[in-house]
Amino acid sequence: MAIALLLPLFTAAALAQNGESSPYSMFGLGSLSDYTSGAQRSMGGVGYAMNNGRQINVKNPASYAHCDSLTFLLDFGLDFTGLKMSENGNSGTNFGGGLDYVTMQFPLSKTVGGSIGLIPYSSVGYSFGSSTDGEGDSRGGSGGINMLYLGLSYMPFKNFSIGANVSYNFGSITHDTYASSSSDGNTLQSLYERKLEIRDWGIQFGVQYTIDLNERNSLTLGAVYIPQKSFHGTALACMYDVNNSSDIDTVSNVSMKDRFSSPATYGGGVVWNLDNRLTVAADFTYQNWADAKYENLANFENVVYDNRWKIAAGASFTPNVRGNYLQRMTYRVGGHFNHDYIKVLGNNVRDYGVSVGFGLPAPSSKTVINIGFEYKHRAAYPDNLISENYFNITVGINFNEMWFWQNKIK
């Protein structure tokens, strides 16, 4: 019954775009996601060692076993983005947003927890063009890859848990290039299109271990591994005569297997927890994208990958869970630096950002509304190319219900 009620949310998330609008997303698979919730983004995107049981942590599936044995969690997030771009003294703005993710977590026994959800893997969105002496070209791209995952976690003994996510990855990425020219008062226009249609699977492994320093202090270590694998799906390249819709030339239609691949991912993190009030966390992620494959279809565009690494850190503080409303709120802050996998004209793309957020408890309920604000700057290095400044607002609603509680009739 609960799954049936949530199907519309999953459908909406699969269809929604996350508001990505960046020329840098034209390369590779677009802008990558790190599987973080709105609350985690407010802490810089940390999560490898987090397992407080009140927030769903897809970033490390080992966290699911820490869910309370009577609690059902549902979390869905919205993302609203304002983007200001500048290049050679010219600037422009863009706005976007929508449903970002839907996740659920539930206990299966005292030592086993599970999770299911739909989250983004990557997103593509850009549009720009130029014209000179009657000739011009314009480019546009859209789409992305979504992940429908099922995760399980097991705690074989106290303070130690292992877990895995198995996912079905699906979506389409389309890149269009329009070329136009004028001759004898007639405008001739051609469309060159590349399209990736992904129908794939993936797996992610995680482990966590908590060290009790004393009655109030604990230290948790977490690690994640995602193996390298080939993508499954179809890669298509076509040429169209826009003036004659029947004139279509399919120049390439091949299987993605052994031609396109994702790299191995290694992630590690640490969390210090003080009295369940203060949490300080740090993460490091490494992906060897330089070894991944991206075949050049019909000489359309040569994509070069670089190895990706990211550092993130953040903190959250809840003054008093039994105090007044301001004391029961959770206050979050974080930041990150990302050396991205995208390489443009020999320049690596990098971004850094800072974020703050608040967890607002709902009256007479364990439900929490998480609101976050994030600033992110992205540009190429050493040549700046296009400079981007993002202003993001995230809203996540985390339902925490005791669905497995059974009242006894005396």
N, C-alpha and C positions, 0 to 999 in steps of 0.2 A: 504493500500500500504506500509506504513512504517513498519507495523508489519510483512508483508511478507518478506521484505528485511532483517529484523533482525532475522528471523527464523534460518538461518544458524549459527548465533552467539550463539543462545540459544542451538542449537543442539551440537555445539562444546563444549560449557561450560558443558553440561550434560555428555559428554563423556570424558572430560579432567580430569586428576588427578592433584591435586595441588602440587605434588612433595613431599608429606609426606613420610618420610623414617625414622621410629623410632621404636625400639623394644617396647617402651611404648604404641604404638598405638595398640598392640595386645590385650589390655585389654578393656573390655566394648565396646563402640561404636567407639573407636579410639580417635584421637585428635579433639577437638571441635572447631568450628568457632564461632566468635562473631558478624557476620553480618556486618563487617566494610569494607569500601572502602579503596583504596590505600591511599587517603589523610588522612583518619582517623587513619590508622595504623601508619602513620608518626607522629601522635600526641599521640601515646601510645594506640590507640584503643578507644578513647573517642567518645561519640555521643548521650547520652541520652537527653542532653539539647541543641543540636546544631540544628539550623534551618535557615541558612543564605540564603536559596533559590537558591544558585548557585551550591550546592553539594547535591546529593541524599543521604539521611540518612535513611537507612533501619533499623538501630538500634532502632529508635523510629518513628513509623508510624505517630505520631502526627505532624511531621515536614513537611509532604507533602503539607499542606494547605498554607505554606509560600512561595510556588512557585509563581513567577510572572505570571500574568494572560495571558501573550502572549508567554511564554517561554516553550519550550520542551527540556528536558534534557536526554541525553543518556550517560551512564558511563559504561565502561568495563575495567577490570583490569587483568594484567598479574603478575605472581609471579615466581621468580627464587630463588632457595634455594641451599645453600651449607651447608652441615652438617658434623661436625667432632665429632666422638664418641670415648670415651675412657672407658676402664674397666680393672682394675687390671694390669695396665701398657701397655695394648694393645690398639691400636687406629686404626681408619679407617675413611674414608671420603666417602661422597655420594653427588650426585647432582641431582636436579630435577626442575620441573617447568611446567608452562602451563597457560592456560586461567583460571582465578579464578572466575570471576563473570560477569554478564551482568545485568544492571538495567536501567529502564526508569522512568521518572517522567513527569507529564503533569497536567495542570490546567483543572478543569471541570466547575468551576465558580469562582467568585471573592472570595468565602469563602470555596471552596472545591477543594482539590487536590488529584491526584491518582498516583499510582506507580505500576509497574509490573517488575518482574525480576527473575533471576535464580541465587541462591547463594548456597555455600556449608554449610551443617550442621555439618558434621564430615568427617574425612578421615582416612584411614588405609593403611599402607605400611611398611613392614618389611621383612627381610630375614636373617636368621642366622642358625648355626648348630654346631654339635660337634660329634666326633667319638672316641671310645676307644676299643682296642682289637677286631677289626673286627665288632663291633656294633656301631651304631650311630643313630642320629636323626637330622632332620633339620626342621625348621619351616618357614613358609612364610604366609603373609597375604596381602590382597589388597581390594580396593573398598572404599565405603563411601556412605553417604546420601546427596542428593541434595534437595533443597527447591525451588519450583516454586511458587511464591507468587503473590498475588494481594492485594494492599493496598489502603485505602481511609482515608482521613483526613478532618475534618470540623472545621472551626473557628467560633463558635457561637457569639463571640464578640472579640473586639480588644485584642491582646496579649494572648489569650487563645485558645488552639486547642486540639482536641482529635483525635485519629485515631486507626485503626486496620489493621493488616495484616492477611489474610487467605491464607494458603499455602497447596500445595500438596507435600508431602515428599516422595521421592522414591530413591531406590538404593539397592545395594547388598554389603554385607561384607562377605568375605571368609577367613577362617583360615585353613591352611593346616599343618599337622604334618606328616612327613615321618619318619618311623622307619625301619632300615635295620639291617640285621644280616647275617653272613657268616657261612655256614655249608657244609663240604665236597667240598669246592671250589665253591659252589653255593651261590649267594647272594639273600636273600629273602627280599622283600621290601613291606611294608604296608603303606597305606595312610589313615589317620584319618582326616576327613574334617567336619568343622562346617560352616554353611552358613545361614546368615540372609537376607531375601528378604523383604524389607520394601515397603509397599504401604499404605501411611497414610495421614492424614491431620493434620493441626495445626492452632492455632490462637494466636495472640499477640496483646495486648492492650497498648496504650501509651497516655500520656498527657503531655502538656508543657504550662508553663505560664511565661511571660516576665514582669519584673518590670522595668519601665523607671526611672532610678535614677535621670537623668537630660537630657539635650539635647544631650549629647555625650555618656553617660554611661547607660548601661542596664545590668540587671541580669536575666538570664533565668533558670528556674527550670524544670527538666524533670523526668518522672518516667515511668517505663515499667513493665508489668505483663504478664507472660505466664503461664497458668494453667497446673497442672500436668495431664498427661493422659497416657493411655496404647497405646503401639504401635500396629499397624495393619500390618499384613504380615505373613510370614511363616518362621519358624526356622527349619533347617534341619541338621541332623548329620548322616554321612555315614562312612563306613569302606570299603576300596578297597584293593584287592590283586593286586599290581602293576604288578606282573608277569603274572597275569591272568585277563585281562581287563573285562571279563564277570562276575567275582566274585565280586559283590557289595552287601553290607549288609547295608540297611537303618535302623539304630537303633532308629531314632527319626525323626518324621515329624509332627510338631504341629503348631497350630496357635500362633502367638506372643501375641495375646490379653490376658491380665491378667497375662502374664508370663514375659513380657518385658515392661518397661515403662520409660517415661522421667519425670523429676521432675518439680516442680513449680520453676519459675525464677522470681526474684525480682531485679529490677535495678533502680538506681537513679543517677542523675547527676546535675551539676551546670555549667553555662557558664557566664563569665563576658566579655562583649564586649565594647571596647572603640573606638568610632568614626568609626566603621566598618573597622578598621585597625588592632587592636590588639584583639585577642581572647584567653582567658585562660579558660581551662575546666578541670573538674575532674569527674570521674565516680566510682560507686561501684556496683558490681554485686554479688548476692547470689543465689545459687541453692542447694536445699536440696536433693542431689543425694543419700544420705544415706537411703532415703525412697523409692528410685526407685527400680524396679525389674529387675533382669537379671537371668533367670533360667539356672541352670547348666544342659546342655544337655548331657545325657548318661554318666555323670561323666567325661566329657572331661576336663573341667577347671572351677574352682570355682572363680567367679568374685566378688570382694568386692568393693563397692563404698564408697567414703567419700564425705562429703559436700564440695562444691566448692565455693570459694569466690575470687574476683579479684578487685584490685584497679588500676586505670589508671588515668594519668594526662598528659596534653599536652598544647601547645600554638602554635598559628600561628600569623604571622605579615606580613602585606602588607604595605610598607612605603608610597606609593602614587599611587593610581589607575590611575592617569592621568599624572604620571611622565614619566621618561625614562624607558627603559626596565627593568633594575635592580630594579628600584623603584616599578614597577608593578608586579614583581615576589612576590610570597608568600613563606615565610620561616617558616618551621614547626619543632617542636621538641617535644618529649614525652617519657614516660616510663610507665612500668606496673610491678605489682607483682601478680602472680596467684597461689593460693593454689588449685591444680587441684582435680578432682573427682576420679582420678585413685589411687588405693592403691595396692602396690606390697609387699608381704611378711611382712605386717604390717607397711610398709613405705609409707608415702604420697609423691606423685610426685609434685614438685613445679617448677615454672619457673619465671624468671624475664628478662626484656629486656629494651633497650633504642633504640630510633629511631630518624632520622632526615629526612627531605624531602623538596622538592621545587615544587611550582606550577608555571609552565612555560606557560604564555599566548601566544597563537598562534597569528601571525600577522593578522591584519584586521579581527579579529573574537573574539567572547567571549569564544571560545573553550580553555580549559586549559589541559596541559599535566602534570600530577602529578607523580613525581619520588621520591621514598623513599628508605631509607637504614635502616635496622634493625639488631640489634644483640640481640640474645636471648640465655639464658643459662637454661637448664633443667636438673634436677637430682632428686633422691629420698632423703628423709630425715626421720630418722636420718642416716640410712645407705645409702651411696651415690649410690650404685649399678652401673648404667651406667650414665656417665656424657655426656651431649650433648651440643654442641655449634652451634647455627644456625646463618648464615649470609644470610639475605634475601634482595633481590632487588625487589621492586614493581613498576610497571608502570601502571598508570591509565589514560585513555583518556576520558575527560569529555566534551562532545559536548553540547554546549549551543546555541540553535537556536530559533529564533522568528518565529516558524512555524505557529502561529495563527495570524500573522499580515496580515491585508488586506489593500492594497492600494486603495484609493478612486480615481475614475476618475472624474475630474472636467469638 
